[in-house]
Amino acid sequence: MNFDWCPGIREACSHWRDAPMLQQTFEELERALAEDNDACIDSAKAIVEVICQIILQELDSPSNPVRPVEALPTFGAWMSAAVRALKLGDIRHNGFQKLVSQHRKLTDALGDLRNDAGTASHGREGFLQRLSVHHRRAAVLSADAIVTFLHQAYLEAELDLVRTREPYERFGHLHELIDAHVSLQADVDEEGFLTIDVTLPSGDVLPLRVEASRLLYQLDRDAFVEALNAARGAPAAVVEQDELQGEE
């Protein structure tokens, strides 16, 4: 087996490439598939659950949360919560609602298969026979169908731009709109801070004041590290002289 069986999982994991736990689980799935190991069932199920939690982190409303409240939510509870956060139940079409229901049933079936046959999450009787490739393929294909369904719905969802962890590149059309109508004027104040006046189409001005460290940290981590190394090597006497001049 290989990743030709799970293109939707591969695409979703590429989209959320900055999510460490998702990437680790994806690597576990990759190894298990390459080795034809039954643990791919555990990893496939875990990827679905991690993606459900990512969707909830992005879309769950603080004022009306749908995230499961149990200490140890079931697999089905995570899936149902993700579907509610995506507002898929708001689409009033009988055929679509049946499709949503079938994905939920598929989730339950994948969870049952993992509980019965998964090897990575709990110990099993040592002389049980390995599953066939058909079992493993069914599990991975099922997980891929669920992940594709959730991920594509997520890509069409309206995100909270204040809270989202999505990268800057995700919102290119919004950046073009702002850049076409908003102007900037920048200067450096007497304390060495970058000051920026953001002029809106209405004429209102949003003032920003940014330290060099914050600017580098947010925009260019390599430049931040280079500046940090240079600062560590700067003569201490220079700093002391500046402080004495400030006191005078």
N, C-alpha and C positions, 0 to 999 in steps of 0.2 A: 504494500500500500504506500501511497505517497500523497503529496499535497494537491494532486489533481482532484482528489475527492473532496476537498474543502476550500474552494476558491473564496467563498463568502467569509469564512473565518480568517483566511489570509488577508483579505481586503480590510476587514474590520481591525485586525491587529496592526496592520500598516497605518490605518487612520489614527489609532490611539497608540502610536509608537512610543510616546512619552509616558505611558502607564507601566511602571516597572513590574507590578504583579501580573498584569495581562501578558507582558512579554515573556516573563518567566514560565507561565503556564503554557504559552504558545511553544516555547522551546521544549518543554516536557512532552507536548503532543508530537512535535516533530521527531523527537528521539524515539518515542513509542511507536510511531508509524513506521519509521525506518527499520525498526527491529521486529515489526509484526508482533508487538507486545500488547497483551490485553489491557495494559494500563492506559492505552489510548482512549478507552471508554471513560475512565476517570478524568483524564485531561480534557476531553471534549465536553463533558458535562460541566467541568469547572470553568471552562472558557465562557460557556453560556451564562453561568452565574456571575462571573466577574463583569461581563458586559452588561448584564442587567443592573448591577450596582453602579457601573459608570454612568449609565443612562439616568439612573435615579439621582446621582450626584449632580448631574447637569440640569435635569428637568423638574425634579421634585420641588413643589412649592413649599416654602417655609411656613406660609400661613395655612395651607391645606395639604399637609404631607400625605403621601400614599405609601411611603416606605414601610415595610413590615415592622411591627413593634415588638415581635417576639425576640427573645434573646438569641435563639437559634432558628431563624426562619427556614421553612422548607424550600426545596428547589422550586416547587410550583408557586409558592408565595412570592419569590423574587420575580418570576416570570409575570405573574399577574400584576404586580406592582409596576413593572416596567411598561406593560401594556397600558395601564391606567395613566402613567406619567406621559406616555406618547399620545394619549387621548385617542387611541384607536377605537375605543368603545363609543366615541362621539360620532363616528361615521355611521349614519343610519341607513344601512344597506344590508338586507337580510343575507345575501350571498357572502358579503365581506365579513359579517359577524360570524357566519359559519366557518369561514377560513381562519379567523382569529381563534375561534374555539378549537379548531383542529390543531393549530400550533400549540395551544395550551395542552391538549391531550398528548401531542408528540413530546412535549416537555416532560409530562408525567411518565410517559413510557420510557424515555431516555433515563430519567431518574431511577425508575424501577430496574432497568437493565444494569445500570451502574451499581445499584445496591446488591443485585444478585450476582454480578459477574466481575465487577471492578476489583482490581488487585492492589491499587496503590493507596487506598484510603483506609483499608481495614484488613486485618489478617483473615485468611481463608484456609480451609482444610487443605493440607499440603499435597495430597495426591489427586486433587481434582484435575481433570483434563483441561488443556487450553481450549479456548473458544476457536471456532472456525473463522476464516477471513470474512465470511458473510456476516457474522455477528459484529465484528469490528467495523466493517464497512457500513453496516446499518446504523451503528451508533454515531460514527463520524458524519455520515450523510444527514442524519437527523439533526445533529448539533449544527451542521452547516446551514441547513434550511432555517432553523430557528434564528441563528445569528444573522443571516442575510435578511430575514424578515424584519428583525429589530433594528439592524444597522441602517437599512435603507429608509425605514420610517424615521429614524433619528436624524438622518441627513436632511429630511424635509421639515423637521420640527423647528419652531421658532425658539431660539435660545435666549436666555437672560444675559445680555451683553455685560452686565456688571459682575455677574457671578461666574460666567463660563470659564473653563480651562482650555477651551479650544485655542489653537495658535492663531496668531495674527493673519496668517495666509488663508485661513478658512473664510474670511469675510472680505474678499477682494472687492466685490461690488459696493460694499459699504465704504471702504477706504477711498475708492474712486469718487464717490459722492462727496465725502468730506473734503478731499484734496481739491476738488473743483470749486468749492464754495467757501473754504476757510483759509485765511492767510495767517502767517507767522511773522513775528518780529522778535529777534533774540539779542541779548546783550549779556555781559558778565558783570555782576555787581561787585562792590568793593570787598566783599568777603570771598570772592571767587566762585560764587554760585551762578549757574546758568539761569537767566531769567527769560521767560518766553511769554509774550502776549499773543494769545490766540484770538483773532478777531473773527466773530461769527457773521453770517450774512445780515443779521439784524443790526450789526454795529456794536453789539455787546462784546466785551473783552473778558476772556478767561485768563487770569494770570497764573503762570506756573513758575516754580522755583525749584531747581534740581541740583543736587550735589553731584560732583564728578563721579563719585563712587556709585551712586544710584543709576546714573545715566549709563555708565559702562556695564554695570551688573544686568540691567534690563535689556540693553541693546547688543552687547558684544562681550560674551563671557571670556573669550580669548584675550581681548583687549583689557578686560578687568584683571585677569590673572597677570598679564604683562605689567600693568600699572602697579599691581600689588607687589610684585617681585621688585620692581624698581623702587617703590616706596620703602620696602624693607631694607634696601641697600643704600638709601639716602643717608648722608651724614647727620647724626643727631644734633650736632652743633648748629646746623642751619635752622632747625626747628626751634631751638632754644633762643637763637638770636631774634627770630621772628616774634617770639613771645615777649622778649625784653622790649622790643620796639613797640609792641602793642601796649605794654604797661606805661611807657612814657607818653 
